[in-house]
Each structure stands twice: as C-alpha cells, then as structure tokens.
Amino acid sequence: MTVTSDDIQALLARTMDPFTNRPYGDLVKDIEVDRSGHVILTFRPGYPVGRGHDPMLAPLTAALEALGLSNAQIHVQPKIEAHAIRAGVERVKGVKNIIAVASGKGGVGKSTTAVNLALALADEGAAVGLLDADIYGPSVPLLLGLDGRPDSKDNKTMEPLVGHGIKCNSIGFLVDADTPAIWRGPMVTQALEQLLRQTNWGELDYLIIDMPPGTGDIALTLAQKVPVSGAVIVSTPQDIALLDARKGVRMFEKVTVPVLGIIENMSVHVCPSCGHVEHLFGEGGAQRMADEFQVPFLGKLPLALSIRENADAGNPTVVAAPDGVEAGLYREIAHKLAARLAGLPKDMASKFPTVVVEQRRH
C-alpha cells in the first residue's frame, strides 16, 4: 500500500495532540514523502518541549504505525507565539506572554509554585522571567537565593537579576528585608507598574507574575492593568482555601483573563519512613472546583518537606532535585499550562504594521 501526503493529512486531521486537544494537522507544518515512501514530518507545537517527546507524540506515532509508517521521522520545532490580551492594555516590550499565578488567600504555597513553574518552563527550553508582585511580602529573593539591587545603565530602567537561569525582579531587591512596605493601594500599583515596565526583560517567551494573595483592590487593579495572557489559580484542597480560590477565578473572569487551570498544592502527604498516605487538608477539592468552573485541572503537588527545605535554601526543587518525583510534577504542570495557553487566540495586532494617517494641506 502506497501512502500519500493526502493520507497523512487525513490522519493528522483526526488525531489529537493530548496537550492542546487540537488536531496534529494544526501543528504539523511540513509533510515530506520521498520516492521510497519514507515520511518526514515537522511538528511545530506552540509550547516548549525539552526533556522528552514521547508523551506528546504518542498518539501521532501510534496512528502512523497503524497506517504502516513505523519508520516515519518526526522533527519537533517548538514555536512559542504571543497570545491575545485584554483590549486597551499595552504590552510589555519583548515579552510574548504574561502568566499570572494567583491564589484566593495566602499560605497555600503560591510563590513556591510560581518559582518552580518558571524554572520548569525554562528547563523545557523557554526564555522565562519572573516578577514578584507581592509588595507586602516579597519572597522571590529568598526562593531564588538572590540579594543585591538591580543595576541601571541609563538611570531610567533596571536590569533584572538572574537566578538559576531566569530573569527576575522584586520590590524585595529595592527595600531592606526587615522594612515593611506601609503603602496604600495606588502606591503599590504604581510601584508594580514600574517594576513591570521599567525592567529590561529582553526577549521572553513567558513572564511569570507571582501575584499578591487575595482578590482585593490591589490584585484586581493589577489584573486589569497588566497585559496578562492567562492566569493560574493555586489552592489547597481545604474548603476554606477553595472558597477564596473561587473568588480568584471570578476575579479573572471579571477582567476577561482566561484561567489556564487550577493547581492543587499540599494535596497529599506521604510519610518518608513508612509510605503512609494522608490527605491532611482534604481530598479532591480543587478537581471538583475545576469541574464546577469548567477550567482545566493542571495537577496535584504533595506536601513534602523537601519542597519547603529547597525553597528556604534558595534552591527550588526543580533545580535542586531535577530528576525527583516532585520536579517531574512541576514540569508536567508547566507543560500543561503552556500547552493550554498555546491553544488560545494569538495576538494578531502585533503582526500588522502601525498605520499612520497624515492629513496634507494643499
């Protein structure tokens, strides 16, 4: 049986990429069939691909094998593009996508999750930055093991600090660690806008923003003013945390920011001595909430001593134990959220030149 490019295109149209739930036909850009019947495909997903292609390509390779093409070659060339933001908000120069990591309340491990997700995306090959938007309790300097102040080459903009390969900025680099920020809402929003727009981020695929906890005026104003492509909600399974997490989803709905998914942190504790599994904060709450709001459930993260110890040491789990179970969970969640973002509408405005209409006097 001779397989033609039309046969392959029909196969790609009915076989789905498991991460974006889109047909491979939308993602495979080149199909080459030589005279001997050898097939070469160029797969161009809109999300980073680093450590392994197998889970991503499994449905495609299985479908090709069913067609008798067990020796087909698949070249993977990720292409991360900018995605749409809410109208009327100006983009940050050089930054393709901003992802807000938020929670309805404090104490659910949002900052640790944000840092590890940023590192996981960078580990997959993306250019990543991290902005600590928690003015009252900045924790990114500690989590990345950084101190010092950002340099300024022109006395107008700041150079980000670099920790474990990702660019970052935080109010924690600009004030003493023991000095409280006794600022009202407008001052906080102004400071964060300066951190966002006066930092020389360079060219980034993703800028992760560790949002302040809660859904009050500051978080809402930030969600309105920052050009966010998508948001992630972090919660524990506990009912009281989920109650506030629901408000977080509603907040982003209010400002028309897509929720990429919900992460359940501190989901389960596994005793390192005996292996006993215990759900200290309840079980399955975030999954039920995701079902209720019809948003993706991105995954569960355990209540593990090593995650806390690594974070406190400024050496987060993804870099401290890259081959461990917990790091694998962070990478899996990061992969899912990047793929979810890849399925959203792209920013078409940036692809067109600016049109200037001049009125001439005769």
Buried (B, 14 or more C-beta within 10 A) or exposed (E): EEBEEEBBEEBBEEBBBEBBEBBBBBBBEEBEBEEEEEBEBBBBBBBBBBBEBEEBBEBBBEBBEEBEBEEBEBEBEBEBBBBBBBEEBEBBEEBBBBBBBBBBBBEBBBBBBBBBBBBBBBBBBBBBBBBBBBBBBBBBBBBBBBEEEBEEEEEEBBBBBEBBEBBBBBBBBBBEEEEEBEBEEEEBBEBBBBBBBEBBBEEBBBBBBBBBBBBEEBBBBBBBBBBBBBBBBBBBBBEEBBBBBBBBBEBBBEBEBBBBBBBBBBBBBEEEEEEEEEBEBBBBBBBEBBEEBEBBBBBBBBBBEBBEEBBEEBBBBBBBBBEBEBBBBBBEBBBBBBBBBBBBEBBEEEEEEEEEEEEEEE
